[in-house]
Amino acid sequence: MKKLWSIMLLGAILVLGSCSSYKYNTTRVQTLDFSKYKTYGWLPPVDSLSKNYFTNDIARENILSSANHQLEARGLRYSKENPDVLFRYITIVNNKSKMVYGNTGWGFGGPWGFSPWWGYGWGGRSYPIGKEKVRYSHLIIEAVDRSSNSVVWQARGSGEITSPERAINNLPKVVEGIFKEYPVK
């Protein structure tokens, strides 16, 4: 019985640990038919004023190889000369603060352990006790129509960074999540 509980607990940890903590947003020119793009190329990455987490060869390789794989899976072919659409990426790392909440105890609520609202959950009511600084990364990938020289699609993957190494190793998953937003499946 103890072994069964251990296996169930390990399974729950693995399932919860595999959940993506990245959020994805996209925008595009709504009237544009993206299936007209057959070839693509790359513009140099946009230099950002953020911390240099992603300005190394490993990060660049993780981004470009994952993006190339995603684009080829959507039927586009890489071309150095006269591509139909050009892609570029922007990386941003910034500091934000988030509220930290505490609770009042078991069953009651309020900061003094009593509240007229019974049953606010097992931990009582939560209330803010301070702020915590966290680091967020944003990977933005843009598609630029070569004939009009204008951005026609942009998607962003954003998430909290716990360590620079883990953030760099997660880049292929973030790129995959970004390209799920690309108009051509």
C-alpha positions in Angstrom: 0.0 0.0 0.0 2.8 2.4 0.9 4.5 1.6 -2.5 1.2 2.4 -4.3 0.9 5.8 -2.6 4.6 6.6 -3.5 4.0 5.7 -7.1 0.8 7.8 -7.2 2.6 10.8 -5.6 5.5 10.5 -8.0 3.0 10.4 -11.0 1.2 13.5 -9.7 4.5 15.4 -9.3 5.5 14.5 -12.8 2.2 15.6 -14.3 2.2 18.9 -12.4 5.9 19.5 -13.2 5.3 19.1 -16.9 2.7 21.8 -17.1 3.8 24.8 -19.1 4.3 27.9 -17.2 4.7 30.0 -20.3 1.9 32.2 -21.7 1.5 32.8 -25.4 0.1 35.8 -27.2 -0.2 36.6 -30.9 -1.3 39.2 -33.4 -1.4 39.2 -37.2 -2.8 40.9 -40.3 -6.2 39.3 -40.3 -6.8 39.7 -44.1 -3.5 38.2 -45.2 -3.3 34.7 -46.7 -0.2 33.2 -45.0 -0.2 30.1 -47.3 1.2 32.3 -50.1 4.6 32.3 -48.3 6.7 29.4 -49.6 10.2 30.4 -48.6 11.6 32.1 -45.6 14.8 33.7 -44.3 16.2 35.2 -41.1 16.9 38.8 -40.2 19.4 39.5 -37.4 17.9 39.3 -33.9 16.8 42.6 -32.5 19.1 43.9 -29.8 17.2 44.4 -26.6 18.3 46.4 -23.6 17.6 43.6 -21.2 19.9 41.2 -19.4 22.1 39.1 -21.6 20.6 35.7 -20.8 19.9 34.9 -24.5 22.8 36.6 -26.3 25.0 33.5 -26.4 25.6 30.8 -29.1 23.6 28.1 -27.3 20.5 30.3 -26.9 20.7 31.5 -30.5 21.1 27.9 -31.8 18.2 26.7 -29.6 15.9 29.4 -31.0 17.0 29.1 -34.7 17.0 25.3 -35.0 13.7 25.0 -33.2 12.1 27.7 -35.4 13.5 26.2 -38.6 12.0 22.9 -37.7 8.6 24.5 -37.0 8.7 26.5 -40.2 9.7 23.5 -42.3 6.9 21.4 -40.7 4.5 24.1 -42.0 5.7 23.7 -45.5 8.1 26.6 -45.8 11.6 26.2 -47.2 14.7 28.1 -46.1 16.1 30.4 -48.8 19.1 32.8 -48.6 18.1 34.6 -51.8 14.7 36.3 -52.2 12.7 34.6 -49.5 9.0 35.5 -49.4 8.9 36.2 -45.7 11.6 37.1 -43.2 11.6 36.2 -39.5 13.4 37.8 -36.6 13.4 37.3 -32.9 13.6 39.5 -29.9 14.5 38.4 -26.4 13.7 40.5 -23.3 14.4 39.7 -19.7 13.0 42.0 -17.1 12.2 42.2 -13.4 8.7 42.3 -12.1 7.2 42.1 -8.7 4.3 39.9 -7.6 2.2 39.9 -4.5 2.9 37.3 -1.8 -0.1 36.2 0.1 -0.4 34.7 3.6 -3.4 33.1 5.2 -4.9 33.3 8.6 -5.0 29.7 9.7 -7.4 26.8 9.6 -11.1 27.4 9.0 -11.8 30.9 10.0 -10.5 34.1 8.3 -9.4 37.6 8.9 -6.0 38.7 10.1 -7.0 38.0 13.8 -8.3 34.5 13.2 -12.0 35.4 13.2 -14.3 36.4 10.4 -18.1 36.4 9.9 -17.5 34.4 6.7 -17.3 30.8 7.8 -15.8 28.2 5.4 -13.4 30.3 3.3 -11.4 27.1 2.5 -8.9 25.1 4.5 -6.4 28.0 4.9 -8.8 30.7 5.9 -8.6 33.9 3.9 -5.5 35.0 2.1 -4.3 38.6 2.3 -1.2 40.3 0.8 1.9 40.3 3.1 4.4 41.8 0.7 6.0 41.7 -2.8 8.5 39.4 -4.3 10.8 40.2 -7.2 10.7 37.8 -10.0 12.5 37.7 -13.4 10.4 37.2 -16.6 11.6 36.3 -20.0 9.9 37.1 -23.3 10.7 35.6 -26.6 9.1 37.4 -29.5 9.2 36.1 -33.1 8.0 38.3 -35.9 7.3 37.6 -39.6 8.1 40.5 -42.0 6.6 40.4 -45.5 9.5 41.0 -47.8 7.6 42.8 -50.5 6.0 45.4 -48.2 8.7 45.4 -45.5 6.1 45.3 -42.8 5.4 43.0 -39.8 2.5 40.7 -40.7 2.6 38.3 -37.7 4.0 38.5 -34.2 3.9 36.0 -31.3 5.3 36.1 -27.8 6.1 33.4 -25.3 6.5 34.8 -21.7 7.4 33.0 -18.5 9.1 33.3 -15.1 12.8 32.5 -15.0 14.1 30.5 -12.1 17.6 30.1 -13.5 19.3 31.3 -16.8 20.4 27.8 -17.7 16.9 26.4 -17.4 15.5 29.3 -19.4 18.0 28.6 -22.2 17.2 24.9 -22.2 13.4 25.6 -22.3 13.8 27.7 -25.5 12.9 24.9 -27.9 9.6 24.3 -26.0 8.9 28.1 -26.0 9.5 28.3 -29.8 7.2 25.3 -30.4 4.5 27.0 -28.3 5.0 30.3 -30.3 4.7 28.5 -33.6 1.4 26.8 -32.6 0.1 30.4 -33.0 1.3 30.7 -36.6 -1.6 30.9 -39.1 -0.5 28.0 -41.2 -0.7 24.6 -39.5 
